[in-house]
Amino acid sequence: MSIAPMTIGPIESAPAIEKKTETDLGGSFGKALDEARSLDADATKKAEAFAHNDQSVGIHEVMIATEKANIALRYATTLKNKALEAYHELMQTNV
């Protein structure tokens, strides 16, 4: 009983990943807040349209928009909390 050798096709190289050396925390936080604000305004608009019996807006759209706004706000809050934790840790570091 002999085992036939397996052939493997050519190995493709992985796509190049761009390495970013600088992180703009203020820009990231501002972007997260802007997105949360935008999603909150959209959710409010849809909720008001649904409350005014607009037939083009269903309750499912209101709930989805509200949950998106909630997730965006939680993300911005988490980003802020992590930045504060890092700041406090740096302040407690002995030099």
Secondary structure, 3 states (H helix, E strand, C coil): CCCCCCCCCCCCCCCCCCCCCCCCHHHHHHHHHHHHHHHHHHHHHHHHHHHCCCCCCCHHHHHHHHHHHHHHHHHHHHHHHHHHHHHHHHHCCCC
